[in-house]
Amino acid sequence: MLEVRNISKTFNPGTINEKKALSGVSFTLADGDFCTVIGGNGAGKSTIMNAVAGVWPVDTGEILVDGVDVSGLPEHRRAPYFGRVFQDPMTGTAADMQIEENLALAARRGQRRTLKWGVTAKDRELYKKLLKTLDLGLEERMSSKVGLLSGGQRQALTLLMATMKKPKVLLLDEHTAALDPKTAAKVLDATDRIVNENKLTTLMITHNMRDAINHGNRLIMMNEGRIVYDVSGEEKKNLTVRDLLAKFEESGEELNDRMILS
């Protein structure tokens, strides 16, 4: 479903601030794979996410989604292929609109806008059912402005909106990093359920070693713009935080405070 072929990216080439962010990175996600990506600051994990999404073009290599080469497409033309949840809970929803209006926008993604646009009784019934699965009480607040919600509630809503139209690939960019541990656990539980129920191909960036191990069927570790460890199946199931720490030490990666504290 997602093929990344030998991509490289250098920022500010030829200057004193030159930074080689990706060096010949390749990996393939099969349909339904849920891959977590972990690494220290500057390892290249967020650069991978942004390269796939089209935030910036890669210098070399190809990116294919369901067999379609999207390497030359700008971000807005790649958007139909992806659902995306960002680290900042304030991104991904319209704060001045009601919960049901945000869901209606997500449900009509890619459709032609007309003067008949609105939220019908049938729509409300569906939205209420979907919101109830989040177990956050949002199904009783559908007319509330999204700006009044907590960060965790907004992030859960964004996750729901990003997956309503079943994207080819779901991109999760440290989507629980700004949340408290209890709320983060709820959002991750919702993530697992939605991904499994819809068999979504998913790429999740995280700094949390335990989350990287406990979620998904594959784990990739990055260091200095390269993949240094790629594990899946039974080997990943048996992986421990101690094992992951040993791999970080082998690669020469320096752990940052966020990773150690998590």
Sequence and secondary structure as in RCSB ss.txt:
>XXXX:A:sequence
MLEVRNISKTFNPGTINEKKALSGVSFTLADGDFCTVIGGNGAGKSTIMNAVAGVWPVDTGEILVDGVDVSGLPE
HRRAPYFGRVFQDPMTGTAADMQIEENLALAARRGQRRTLKWGVTAKDRELYKKLLKTLDLGLEERMSSKVGLLS
GGQRQALTLLMATMKKPKVLLLDEHTAALDPKTAAKVLDATDRIVNENKLTTLMITHNMRDAINHGNRLIMMNEG
RIVYDVSGEEKKNLTVRDLLAKFEESGEELNDRMILS
>XXXX:A:secstr
 EEEEEEEEEESTTSTT EEEEEEEEEEE TT EEEEEE TTSSHHHHHHHHHTSS  SEEEEEETTEE TTS H
HHHGGGEEEE SSTTSSS TTSBHHHHHHHHHTTTS   TT    HHHHHHHHHHHHTTTSSGGG TTSBGGGS 
HHHHHHHHHHHHHTT  SEEEEESTTTTS HHHHHHHHHHHHHHHHHHT EEEEE S HHHHHHSSSEEEEEETT
EEEEEEEHHHHHT  HHHHHHHHHHHT    HHHHH 
